[in-house]
Amino acid sequence: MKQYDAKLKHSGVGEATNLDVLKAFWRGVRFHKLSMFLVIFGIVLARIVSVVIPIYYKKFFDALNLILPIDKQTSELVQIIILIFGLNLLVWAGYRFSTFASTHFQSSVIAKLKQQAFDYMIGHSHGFYANNFTGSLTQRVNRFARAFETLADRISYDVLPLGIQITGVSVVLWFTNPMITKVLIVWVLIFLGFNYAFSRWKLKYDVKRASLDSFTTGVLSDSISNQNTIQLFTGRRAESAYFREVTNDQARFTRFVWNLQGVVDSVQSFLIFIIEFLLFYFAIKYWQQGLLSIGTFVLIQVYLVGLAGHLWDFSRVIRNIYEAFADAKEMVDILKLRYDIKDIPNAGKLHVPVGEVKFKDVEFGFNDERKVLRGINLVVKPGEKVALIGPSGAGKSTFVKLLLRLYDVSSGRILIDGQDIKLVTQESVRQNVGLVPQDPVLFHRTLLENVRYGRRDATDAETLKAARLAHCDEFALSLPTGYGTYVGERGIKLSGGERQRVAIARAILKNAPILVLDEATSSLDSHSESLIQDALDKLMKSKTTIVIAHRLSTIRKMDRIIVVEKGKIIEEGSHEELLRNDSSLYGKLWNLQAGGFIR
C-alpha cells in the first residue's frame, strides 16, 4: 500500500478542503440560482405538509373514540380523510414540482462544472500531464460532476427534509406533551451527533479509498494504452499480476471501510430500540393520567416511524456526502493548483516581423540535481535554417519545449524579434511557431478535421491543398470515406508515417514564421521521405527553421549545425566546417551514422 500512497502524494496536486469544494460547486450553481430555489420551494412545501398530515390521523382516531350519533361521526371521519387526501395531493405536487426543477437544475450545473473543470485543467503545463495518468485525470472530471449530483440529491431529498421534519415534529409534540418532546429531541441529538462524529472520523479513509480507486483506474488505463507493448514483450502475466496486486490492495481497504459502516448500523439499531421504548413508556404514564388520547399514540408512532426511517438513512447520507466531497476534492486539488506556466498580468501579443530567435544565458533543470541546459547562448537569424544534433539526452528537445513555453527557463531569456517570450502571451508565442513533432498524436476525428487543426478557420479547399502538399492523398484516398474517415483514438488507424504527414500538413496550413521540425521524417521510408522532402523545402522557405534530426538528407541542407552535449553547445558551423575537425563530436556522429555507408 505504501508504494501507492507515495505515488499519490507526488501526483502534482495539493489538498483541497470541504470549503474549497463548496466554492468550486458554487461557481457552477450561481448561474442557475432560480432553478435551485424552485427545487427548495417544492421540497419545503411537501415536507411541511407531510408533518401536518399525522395531526389529522390523530384527529381521525380520536373521532373514533367519541360517543356521537353514527351519521355525525361518519360525516366527521369522511371529512378528515378527504382533508388528508387533499394534503397528500399537495405533497405529491410539491415533490413532482421539485423533481422537474431539479432535473433542469442539476443537468445544467453538471454541464457547467464539467466545462469549468475542462477549461482549467487543459491550461495546465506539459509537466503537469507528464506527472499524471490520463485515465485518472479523465476520471477526476467525471467524479467532480457526479459528486455534485450526489451532494445536491442528498441535501435536497435527505438533509433538508430531515431538518424540516425534526423541527415540525418537535413543534407539534411540544404542544401535545413537552416531556415527550424533550426525550425525543435529546435522542435525535445523540443519534445525529454520533453519526456526524463517526462519519467525520471516517472521512480520511473515504478519501484514501477514492485515491486508490483513481490509482487503479490510472494503472488500468496505462496498461490498455500499452497493450501492444505488453504483447510484444510477453508481459501479459506480469501486468496481470501487477493489476491483481493493485486491485487486491484496493479490495482490502474497501472491505475495511465497509466494515466501519457495519459499526454505525449496529449502534443505530440499538438507539432506535431505546427511543421506541422510552416514548411509549412515557406515553403510557401520561395516558393513565388522562393527559394523552389514543390518537396521540398514533401521532407518536407515525412520527417515530417517519423519523426512524430518515434517521436510519442519515449515516448513509453522511457517508454519501463525505464520499462526494472526497470524490470532488481530487478535481478541486487541480483547480486550486496554480499553473506552472502562466502569462504575466496584461501580457501583450508577440509580433514576429522577421523571426529572429535568441537564447541568452539560458539555464534549465527539472530540479537542482537534474540540469538539462547550461549557459546556452544562441542566435538564429531571420530565415536561417539551423540543425540541433547530439546524443540522446543532450537536451535537444528541451530547446523546443522552452521555445514553445511548455516549460519556462530557470534563468536567462529567450527572445523572438527582441521580445522576451515570458512577457507575452503563451498563445501568441505558439501561434507564431509551427511544430512537426516526432510522434504526432491525432484526435479521434476525421482526417480533414485533424489537418485543419493547424488553422481551424481554414476552408476545405485550403485544408485539402495543405494535405496534398504533404502527400496525404497517397493514403487518404484509399480510406473508406477519404478525408472524412475517423482516424481512431490518438490516430491509431494510421501508420506512423501517415501521422507524420498529417503533422506536416498542419504546419503547412498554419504557415507560422518560425518552424520547428523534431525528427519530422523519422517514421518515413525512403520513398515517402523523398516525396515529403520537397514539401518541407517549400515549407521552410523564408522561415526561421530549427531542426532536430539525425537524417543526413535534412542536416546537410542546414545553414548551420549546432552540436549539443550534456546540455551545452560544444560545436557549431556548417556541415563542411565541422567535418574538417576530425576530433569533433559531429565528425564522430557522422562516421557512426553514415560515413561508412557512404564510403
N, C-alpha and C positions, 0 to 999 in steps of 0.2 A: 504493500500500500504506500510505503514511503516514497517509492520512485514516482508514483503518480502524483502524490502531493507536491513533490519538488517541481515536476513539470508544470503543474497547475499554477504554482506560485510564481514561476518565471515565464508566464504566458504573455507578459507585457501589459497587464491591466492592474488597476487599483482595486480598492474595496469601497463599494457604494453602501450607503445607509438606507434604511426604510424611507427616510425623508427624501433622499435623492430619488428614490423610485417614484414616490408620490409626485414630486416636482416634474419628473420626466413624463408621467402619465398626464399630468395637468396640461402640459404643452400640447397634448393631443385633444384633451377634453374641452379646453377653453374655446375651441371653435364650434362646439356643439352643446353649449350650456342649456339652451332651450329644451332640447331633447332630454337632457339629463333631468331637468326639473319636472318635465312631464312624466318621466318614469317614476320619480319620487312621489309626485302627486297621486298617481294611480295606486301605488303601494300603500301610502299612508292612509288614503281613503278606505281601501279594502281592509287594512288591519284594524283601524279604529272601529269600523262596523263589526268586524269579527269579535272584538271584545264586548261589544254591546249585545250581540245575539244571545249568549248564555243567560243574560239577565232575563230575557223573555222565556227561556226554558225554565228558569226558576219560577217565574210567574205561572207558567203552564202547570207545573207540578203542585204549586201552592193552590192553584184553582181547583185541581182535582180533589184536594182535601177540604174544600169549602162546602158547607152544607147549604146548597141552593137548589131551587127548582131545576129539574133536569134540562128544561129548554134554555133557561138563562145560563146555566153552567156550560151547556154545549155551545151556545152562542159565543160566550166569552172565550172558550177554548179555540173555536174556529177563528175568531178574530186574532188571537195570539199567533196561531200557526200561519195565518195569512201575512201577518206582520213579519214573522220570521222568514217566510218565503221572500217577501219584498227585500228584506235586509240581505239575505243570501244572494239575491239577484244583484244587489248593489255591490256586494263583494266580488261576484263574478265579473261584473262590468269593470270594476276597478282593476282587477288583475289582467283582464283582456286588454284594457287600455294601456296598462304599463308594459305588457308583453310586446305589443306592436311598437310602442315608443322605444322600448329597449332594443328591439331588432334594428331600428334605424340608428339609434344612438351608438350601440356597440360596434356594428359593422362599419360605421363612418369613422369612429375613433380608431379602431384597429387598423384600417387602411391608412389613416394619418400617422399613427405611430410607426407602422412599417416603413412608410415613406421617410419619416424623420430619421429613423434608425439607419436606413439605407444611405440617405444623403450624408449623414455624418460619418458613417463607417467607411464609405467609399473614398472619403477625403483623407484617410489615414495614409501614412507613408509606405513606401516599399518595404522598409524594415519591419513595420508592424505586421504585414502579411507574411513576411518571411518567418516570423516567430509564432504564427498561429495556424492551426488546422483550418482549411477552407470549410470542411464539413461542420466543425464546431462553430465557426462564425455564422454560417447559414442557420444552424440550429438556434443560435442566440437570438437572431432576429425573429424567428418564428415563436420561440418561447416568450419573448418580450410581448408579442401581441397576444398570445394565449394567456399569459399571466394577467394582462389587463382584463380579458374576458372573464377569467376566474374570479378576480378581485371584484369586478363590477357585479357579477352574479351573486357572490357571497354577501356583499354589502346590501344589494338591492333586495334579495329574496331571503336572507337569513338574519344579518345583523340588524338592519333597520326594522323589520317586522318583529324581531325578538325584543328590541328596545321598546317598541310601542306596546307590545303585549305585556311585558313586565310592568310597565308604567300603568297601563289601563287596568290590569288585573289588581294591582296594588290599590289603586284609587277605589275601584268598585268594592273590593273586600274590606277596605278601611271603613267604609260607611256601613258595612254589614257587621264586621266584628274586628276591631283594631288589633286584638291579641293574635288572632289567627294570621292577620296581615303581617305583623311583626315577625312571627315564626317563619312565614313564607319568604319574607324579604331577607332575613338572616341566612336562610338556606340557599336562596338564589345567589347571594353574595359569596358564600362559601363555594358553591358549585362553580360559578364563573371565575372566582379567584384562583381556584385550583387549576382549572383548565387553562387559564391565561398564563399562570406561572409555569406550569409544566410545559406548555407549548413554546413559551419563550425560551426556556432552558433547552428544549429540544431543537430550537431553530438552527443551531450550529451544525447539528447532524443532518438536517434537511438541506442546508446549503452545501455541505460536503457531498451529499448524495446527488444533488443536481450537478455539481462539478464533476463527479465521477461519471455521471451519465454523459456529459459533454465530452469527457475524455474518451469514453468508449466509442461514442459516435465519431470522434476525430480519428481514432485508430481504424475503425471500420472504413471510413471514407478514404483514408490514406492507403489501406490495403487494396480497396477496389480500384483506386486510381493507378496503382502499380500492379494490377492484375497480370499484365503482360510480363513484367519483370519477375513476378512470383513464379510464373510458369517456366520462363526461360532458365531461371536459376534453381528450378526444382525446390522452391521454398514453400510449397503448399503445407506440408506438415509443420514446418517451423512457424509459419504465420498462423496456422490453426491453433497451435499450442500457445502462442503469444496472445491470440484473441481469447482463448479459453481462460488464460490466467487473468486477463483484464476483466472479462465478464464474471468469472467466479469471485473475484475480489468485490466487484460491484454487487453481486448477489448476496455475499456475506454481509456487507454493510447494509444493504436494503432490508435483509431479514432482521438485523439488529434494530433498525428504525421502526419497522412494523411491530416488533415485539414491545417496543416502548408504547405504541398505541394501545396494545392489549392491556397495559397497566392502567391507562386512562379509562378504558371501558369498564374495568373491574371496579374502580373507585366510583365511577358514575352510577353504576347499578346499585351499589351499596347506599349512596346518597339518596337515590330515588326511593328505595325501600324505607329509609329513615323518614323522609318527609311525608310519605303517604301515611305511615303510622301516626306521626305527630299530628298532622292536620285532622285526621278523623278522631284521634283521641280527644283533642280539644273540642272538636265539633260535637262529640257525644256529650261531653261535660256541659256545654252551653245548651244543648238540646234538652238535657234533663232539667235545666233551669228555665226552659221555655223561651230561651233567647234566640234560638235558631229554628227555622222551619224545615220541612222535608225538602222544599225547593232549594234551600241553601246548601244542603248536602249535594244536590245535583249540580249546583253552581260551582261548588268547590271541586267536585270530581271532574267536571268539564274543563275548568281552568287548569287543574293539576295535570290532567292527561295532555292538554294542549301544551302547557309549559314543559312537561317532562319530554315530550316529543321534540320540541325545539331545542331544549337544553341538551338532550342526548346528542343531537347533531352538532352542538356547539363545539365540541372537541374536533369534529371533522371540519367544521367551518374554520376554526382557528388554524388547524393544520393546513387546510387548503389556502388560507390567506398567507400564512408564512411560506408555504411552498411557492405561491405566486410571487411573493417578494423575493424568494431565493432564485426562482427562475428569471425574474426581471433583472435582478442585480447583475447577472452576467453580462447583459446588454448595457445596463446603465454604467457598469465599470468602463465600457468602451466609450460611452457618451461623455463620461467625465474625463477620460484620458485625453490630455492635450496633444495636439498634433506635433509630431517631431519636426515636420517641415511646414512652416506657415508663413504667410505673407506678412510683412510689416504693415502697420496701420496706414491706410491711404497710399498703398503701393501703386506706382504708376505702371504703364504698359511698356514692354520692351519694343523699341523701334530698331529695325535692322536694315539700314540703308546699304551697307556694303558686306557685312558678315565677317568681321574680324573677331577671332576668338583668342583670348589671352588668359593664361593661368599664371598668377603671380604669387610666388611663395606658398603654394598650396600644400597643406598637410591634411591627411585624413586617416582616421583609425576608428574601428568599431568600439575600441576601448583603449585604455592606456597601454595594455600589453600587446595589442594587435594593431600595429601601424601598417597601413596599406600603401599610402603615398607619402613621400618625404621630400619636402622642399622642391616642388615641381614649378619650374618656370618655362613656359612655352607660349609662343605666339604663332597662331595660324593666320596667315594673311588672307585678305578677302579673295575668294576664288581659288585659294590654294588647296591642293589635294595631299593630305598627309596620311601616312600609314603608321599605325601603332603595332609593333610586334614585340615579342618577348616570350619567355617561358610561361607556362600556366601558373597562375597565382602571382604574376608580376605586378598586377594592378591595372591592366589594360581596360577591362570592363568597368572598373571603378571610375576611370576618366569619363566615360559616357554617362554613368549614373550621376556623377557630380554635375556634369554639364546640363543634364536634364532636371536637376534638383530632385532626384529621387533620394539623394542624401545631401546634406549640407556639409561644406568643408569644415574641418576642425579649426583651421586657421588659414589665412591667406584670402585671396579673392579670385573669382572667375569673372571676366569681363567680356561682354559681347558688344562690339562697337562702343567701347568705353563705358558701358553701363554694367554695374555690379548686379549680377543676376539675383542676389539676395534682396535687392532693393526694388525689384519689380515683381509683378505677379507671376506665380508659377505657370498659370495658364498661358500668359503671353510668351514665356520662355519656350514652352512646349509647342506653341503654335508656330514658332519660328525655327524649330529643329525637327527635321524628319528623321525617323529611325527605321532601319530594316534590321530586326533582331535575328540572332542565330536560330532561335527556336520559336517562331511565331505561334501565338495561341489565338484561335479564332472563336467567334461566338457561334452558338448553335442557331444560326440564322442562315438565310440564303447566301449563296456565293456573291451575288451582286451587292447585298447589304454589307457583307464583310469588306469588299473592296471599297464601297462608298464610305466606310468609316474613316478613311483618310481625309475626306472633306464631306461632311454629312449634308451640305446644301447643294452638292453636285447633282447635275441632271443625269438621267440614264445614259445619254449619249457621251457625256464627259467620263462617266464611270467606266463604260464599256471601252472607250478609247484607251484609258489608262490600263485596263485589264489586257487589252490586245498588245499594247507596248511591252507589257511584262510577259507576253506569250502565254496568258492564261487560256486563250482559245483552244490551245492544243489538248487540254484535258476537259475544259468546261463544256465544250460542245458534245462531248461523249457522255456526259452525265445525263441521268434520266430526264430532268427538266432544265438542262443547261444552266444558265446563271441563276435560275430560280430554285436550284437544288439546295436543300438544307445540308450543311456540311458536318453535322454531328457535334457533340459536346467537345469543345476545345479543337474542333476541326478534325476529329479522328477519322472521318471518312476520306480525307485527303492524305496523300503521302507527304513526307517532309519537304520534298522539293516543290510540290504543288502549293503547300502552305507558304513557302518562301516566295513563290511567285505572287501570291496574293499580297504578302507584305510589301513586295517591291511595287506592286500596282498601287497600293495605298500611298506609298511615298511619292510615286509619280503624280498621283491625284492631288496630294497635299501640296507639292511643289514649294516646300519651305526653302528659305535662302541658305540654311545650314543643313547639311546632310551627314548622318552617321550610319555607316554600314558595319554591323557587327557580324562578321563571318557570313555575309549576305548570300554567298553562293556555296556554303559548306555542304548543303544537302542536295546539291545538284550533280547529276552526272556530266560528263564532258560535253555531250551533245546539248543538254539543256543549258549548261553554263555558257556555251558559245552563243546560244540564242539570246540569253538574258544579258550577256556582257554588253551587247550593243545598246540595249535599253538602259543599262546602268551608265554607260558612257554618255548617253544623251541626258540622263537624269543629273549627272554630275556637272554638266556644262554650266559655267557661270555660278556654280555653288561652292561655298566653302565646305570641303568634304573631309571627314575623319573616318578612316577605315581601319577596323581591326580585322586582320586577315592573315592567313598563312598561305593562301593560294598565290603562287608566284605570278600568275597571269594578272592578278589585281595589284600586287605590291609593286611590280616593275613599272607600272604606269603612273605611280605616285610622284608628285613633285619632290617630296621629302619623306624619308623614313625615320621614325623615332623608335629607338630601341629602349625598352623598359626592362629593368631587372630589380627585384626586391624593392619596388616602389620608387625607384629613382630612374631618371633619364640618364643613360650611360653613353649613348651614341646617337648621332643624328646626321643625316645627309642623304644624298641620292643613292640609288642602288649601286651605281658605278663607284661613287666615292667611298662607300662603306666596304665594298669588296676589295679596294686597294690595300686595306689593312688586314693582313692575313690572320692577325690575332684577335680581330674584333668578334664580338658575340654574334653579330649579324652574319659575318662570314661563316662562322661555325654552324649557325642555323641553316644558312643557305646550303652548305655542303651536306648537312644531315638530311635536309628535306628534298633537295632536288639536284644538287651538284652532281652526284654520282650518276643519277638517272640521265641527266642531260649529256654527260660525257659518254 
